[in-house]
Amino acid sequence: MMGDDRTLKFKYMKVKDGKTLVIVENFPGLDAEMWPEELIKMAKELEAAYSKVLTEQRKAMGLWPLD
């Protein structure tokens, strides 16, 4: 529904073996439970996707290559 707050929210849970499980609420589609290593991987993938889009936008605006 439009207007709903879809801000990502994070909960951190210690599990039996001492590791920290990160629960991502409002994840697109569904909530997600992720290990820190998975978060880092996803963050890198998202950053790479953003960088690609930003580069393409800059090229389209004639702002590439950077001086």
VMD Tcl script that builds the backbone (N, CA, C; Angstrom):
set m [mol new atoms 201]
animate dup $m
set s [atomselect $m all]
$s set {name element resname resid chain x y z} {
  {N N MET 1 A 0.846 -1.175 0.000}
  {CA C MET 1 A 0.000 0.000 0.000}
  {C C MET 1 A 0.890 1.236 0.000}
  {N N MET 2 A 0.553 2.211 -0.817}
  {CA C MET 2 A 1.365 3.417 -0.900}
  {C C MET 2 A 1.342 4.156 0.426}
  {N N GLY 3 A 2.476 4.756 0.755}
  {CA C GLY 3 A 2.560 5.497 1.993}
  {C C GLY 3 A 3.092 4.681 3.152}
  {N N ASP 4 A 3.130 3.365 2.975}
  {CA C ASP 4 A 3.692 2.524 4.036}
  {C C ASP 4 A 5.183 2.784 4.146}
  {N N ASP 5 A 5.695 2.769 5.361}
  {CA C ASP 5 A 7.125 2.957 5.593}
  {C C ASP 5 A 7.848 1.680 5.208}
  {N N ARG 6 A 8.689 1.745 4.180}
  {CA C ARG 6 A 9.439 0.571 3.729}
  {C C ARG 6 A 10.924 0.721 4.050}
  {N N THR 7 A 11.243 1.575 5.020}
  {CA C THR 7 A 12.625 1.741 5.444}
  {C C THR 7 A 13.140 0.417 5.986}
  {N N LEU 8 A 14.352 0.039 5.547}
  {CA C LEU 8 A 14.932 -1.184 6.079}
  {C C LEU 8 A 15.191 -1.014 7.560}
  {N N LYS 9 A 14.850 -2.043 8.303}
  {CA C LYS 9 A 15.094 -2.060 9.742}
  {C C LYS 9 A 15.882 -3.321 10.041}
  {N N PHE 10 A 16.773 -3.239 10.999}
  {CA C PHE 10 A 17.640 -4.360 11.301}
  {C C PHE 10 A 17.501 -4.761 12.758}
  {N N LYS 11 A 17.450 -6.052 12.986}
  {CA C LYS 11 A 17.498 -6.623 14.327}
  {C C LYS 11 A 18.698 -7.552 14.349}
  {N N TYR 12 A 19.366 -7.609 15.471}
  {CA C TYR 12 A 20.567 -8.426 15.613}
  {C C TYR 12 A 20.325 -9.452 16.704}
  {N N MET 13 A 20.582 -10.722 16.373}
  {CA C MET 13 A 20.322 -11.797 17.313}
  {C C MET 13 A 21.568 -12.669 17.446}
  {N N LYS 14 A 21.993 -12.865 18.683}
  {CA C LYS 14 A 23.084 -13.813 18.942}
  {C C LYS 14 A 22.494 -15.210 18.909}
  {N N VAL 15 A 23.170 -16.101 18.205}
  {CA C VAL 15 A 22.709 -17.484 18.146}
  {C C VAL 15 A 23.622 -18.364 18.988}
  {N N LYS 16 A 23.263 -19.639 19.099}
  {CA C LYS 16 A 23.951 -20.569 19.991}
  {C C LYS 16 A 25.472 -20.539 19.888}
  {N N ASP 17 A 25.991 -20.518 18.685}
  {CA C ASP 17 A 27.442 -20.605 18.506}
  {C C ASP 17 A 28.158 -19.266 18.661}
  {N N GLY 18 A 27.445 -18.238 19.099}
  {CA C GLY 18 A 28.053 -16.932 19.318}
  {C C GLY 18 A 28.031 -16.011 18.115}
  {N N LYS 19 A 27.590 -16.523 16.968}
  {CA C LYS 19 A 27.498 -15.681 15.771}
  {C C LYS 19 A 26.309 -14.739 15.899}
  {N N THR 20 A 26.357 -13.661 15.117}
  {CA C THR 20 A 25.260 -12.707 15.096}
  {C C THR 20 A 24.466 -12.891 13.812}
  {N N LEU 21 A 23.182 -13.104 13.956}
  {CA C LEU 21 A 22.274 -13.192 12.821}
  {C C LEU 21 A 21.602 -11.841 12.671}
  {N N VAL 22 A 21.568 -11.315 11.448}
  {CA C VAL 22 A 20.931 -10.029 11.186}
  {C C VAL 22 A 19.590 -10.299 10.516}
  {N N ILE 23 A 18.542 -9.759 11.085}
  {CA C ILE 23 A 17.205 -9.886 10.516}
  {C C ILE 23 A 16.875 -8.548 9.860}
  {N N VAL 24 A 16.631 -8.598 8.552}
  {CA C VAL 24 A 16.333 -7.392 7.781}
  {C C VAL 24 A 14.822 -7.356 7.574}
  {N N GLU 25 A 14.184 -6.362 8.164}
  {CA C GLU 25 A 12.747 -6.181 7.995}
  {C C GLU 25 A 12.507 -5.178 6.878}
  {N N ASN 26 A 11.389 -5.327 6.205}
  {CA C ASN 26 A 11.009 -4.484 5.068}
  {C C ASN 26 A 11.906 -4.706 3.872}
  {N N PHE 27 A 12.578 -5.848 3.838}
  {CA C PHE 27 A 13.383 -6.206 2.676}
  {C C PHE 27 A 12.435 -6.318 1.491}
  {N N PRO 28 A 12.835 -5.821 0.323}
  {CA C PRO 28 A 11.925 -5.897 -0.832}
  {C C PRO 28 A 11.428 -7.324 -1.057}
  {N N GLY 29 A 10.163 -7.483 -1.077}
  {CA C GLY 29 A 9.559 -8.796 -1.269}
  {C C GLY 29 A 9.185 -9.420 0.059}
  {N N LEU 30 A 10.162 -9.744 0.855}
  {CA C LEU 30 A 9.947 -10.380 2.142}
  {C C LEU 30 A 10.994 -9.872 3.120}
  {N N ASP 31 A 10.788 -10.151 4.386}
  {CA C ASP 31 A 11.853 -9.905 5.351}
  {C C ASP 31 A 12.957 -10.921 5.069}
  {N N ALA 32 A 14.148 -10.686 5.573}
  {CA C ALA 32 A 15.265 -11.591 5.317}
  {C C ALA 32 A 16.091 -11.767 6.584}
  {N N GLU 33 A 16.603 -12.961 6.764}
  {CA C GLU 33 A 17.560 -13.230 7.823}
  {C C GLU 33 A 18.896 -13.480 7.137}
  {N N MET 34 A 19.930 -12.738 7.555}
  {CA C MET 34 A 21.208 -12.823 6.859}
  {C C MET 34 A 22.351 -12.801 7.850}
  {N N TRP 35 A 23.411 -13.502 7.507}
  {CA C TRP 35 A 24.648 -13.451 8.271}
  {C C TRP 35 A 25.427 -12.224 7.836}
  {N N PRO 36 A 26.294 -11.674 8.699}
  {CA C PRO 36 A 27.065 -10.490 8.331}
  {C C PRO 36 A 27.815 -10.648 7.005}
  {N N GLU 37 A 28.346 -11.829 6.738}
  {CA C GLU 37 A 29.065 -12.051 5.483}
  {C C GLU 37 A 28.134 -11.893 4.282}
  {N N GLU 38 A 26.902 -12.323 4.446}
  {CA C GLU 38 A 25.924 -12.189 3.372}
  {C C GLU 38 A 25.549 -10.716 3.170}
  {N N LEU 39 A 25.466 -9.968 4.279}
  {CA C LEU 39 A 25.179 -8.532 4.172}
  {C C LEU 39 A 26.279 -7.809 3.414}
  {N N ILE 40 A 27.530 -8.151 3.721}
  {CA C ILE 40 A 28.651 -7.509 3.037}
  {C C ILE 40 A 28.598 -7.820 1.543}
  {N N LYS 41 A 28.347 -9.083 1.215}
  {CA C LYS 41 A 28.264 -9.474 -0.196}
  {C C LYS 41 A 27.154 -8.698 -0.900}
  {N N MET 42 A 25.979 -8.629 -0.261}
  {CA C MET 42 A 24.862 -7.921 -0.871}
  {C C MET 42 A 25.170 -6.434 -1.000}
  {N N ALA 43 A 25.796 -5.854 0.025}
  {CA C ALA 43 A 26.144 -4.433 -0.027}
  {C C ALA 43 A 27.091 -4.155 -1.195}
  {N N LYS 44 A 28.066 -5.023 -1.387}
  {CA C LYS 44 A 28.997 -4.855 -2.507}
  {C C LYS 44 A 28.271 -4.967 -3.842}
  {N N GLU 45 A 27.347 -5.918 -3.929}
  {CA C GLU 45 A 26.580 -6.080 -5.163}
  {C C GLU 45 A 25.695 -4.868 -5.430}
  {N N LEU 46 A 25.056 -4.352 -4.380}
  {CA C LEU 46 A 24.228 -3.162 -4.539}
  {C C LEU 46 A 25.068 -1.952 -4.922}
  {N N GLU 47 A 26.236 -1.806 -4.298}
  {CA C GLU 47 A 27.139 -0.695 -4.617}
  {C C GLU 47 A 27.595 -0.779 -6.065}
  {N N ALA 48 A 27.906 -1.988 -6.530}
  {CA C ALA 48 A 28.334 -2.165 -7.918}
  {C C ALA 48 A 27.206 -1.805 -8.880}
  {N N ALA 49 A 25.984 -2.212 -8.546}
  {CA C ALA 49 A 24.841 -1.885 -9.397}
  {C C ALA 49 A 24.612 -0.380 -9.426}
  {N N TYR 50 A 24.696 0.264 -8.271}
  {CA C TYR 50 A 24.532 1.713 -8.202}
  {C C TYR 50 A 25.616 2.417 -9.013}
  {N N SER 51 A 26.838 1.972 -8.863}
  {CA C SER 51 A 27.955 2.583 -9.582}
  {C C SER 51 A 27.755 2.478 -11.088}
  {N N LYS 52 A 27.292 1.319 -11.533}
  {CA C LYS 52 A 27.040 1.128 -12.967}
  {C C LYS 52 A 25.969 2.096 -13.464}
  {N N VAL 53 A 24.885 2.212 -12.706}
  {CA C VAL 53 A 23.807 3.121 -13.093}
  {C C VAL 53 A 24.300 4.563 -13.091}
  {N N LEU 54 A 25.042 4.948 -12.068}
  {CA C LEU 54 A 25.556 6.309 -11.978}
  {C C LEU 54 A 26.483 6.620 -13.146}
  {N N THR 55 A 27.355 5.673 -13.496}
  {CA C THR 55 A 28.268 5.866 -14.624}
  {C C THR 55 A 27.486 6.054 -15.913}
  {N N GLU 56 A 26.491 5.226 -16.126}
  {CA C GLU 56 A 25.679 5.346 -17.342}
  {C C GLU 56 A 24.941 6.683 -17.378}
  {N N GLN 57 A 24.451 7.136 -16.237}
  {CA C GLN 57 A 23.776 8.435 -16.189}
  {C C GLN 57 A 24.753 9.554 -16.528}
  {N N ARG 58 A 25.964 9.485 -15.971}
  {CA C ARG 58 A 26.970 10.523 -16.228}
  {C C ARG 58 A 27.369 10.518 -17.704}
  {N N LYS 59 A 27.519 9.344 -18.308}
  {CA C LYS 59 A 27.844 9.251 -19.730}
  {C C LYS 59 A 26.737 9.889 -20.558}
  {N N ALA 60 A 25.479 9.581 -20.224}
  {CA C ALA 60 A 24.338 10.124 -20.957}
  {C C ALA 60 A 24.277 11.644 -20.851}
  {N N MET 61 A 24.779 12.206 -19.769}
  {CA C MET 61 A 24.764 13.655 -19.564}
  {C C MET 61 A 26.027 14.316 -20.112}
  {N N GLY 62 A 26.927 13.506 -20.699}
  {CA C GLY 62 A 28.152 14.052 -21.240}
  {C C GLY 62 A 29.161 14.402 -20.165}
  {N N LEU 63 A 29.060 13.795 -19.004}
  {CA C LEU 63 A 29.947 14.096 -17.892}
  {C C LEU 63 A 30.992 13.013 -17.677}
  {N N TRP 64 A 31.240 12.205 -18.692}
  {CA C TRP 64 A 32.197 11.103 -18.563}
  {C C TRP 64 A 33.187 11.197 -19.691}
  {N N PRO 65 A 34.447 11.001 -19.561}
  {CA C PRO 65 A 35.104 10.634 -18.320}
  {C C PRO 65 A 35.263 11.832 -17.398}
  {N N LEU 66 A 35.505 11.538 -16.147}
  {CA C LEU 66 A 35.727 12.607 -15.179}
  {C C LEU 66 A 37.088 13.217 -15.410}
  {N N ASP 67 A 37.200 14.497 -15.186}
  {CA C ASP 67 A 38.507 15.179 -15.299}
  {C C ASP 67 A 39.373 14.888 -14.109}
}
mol reanalyze $m
mol bondsrecalc $m
mol representation Tube
mol addrep $m
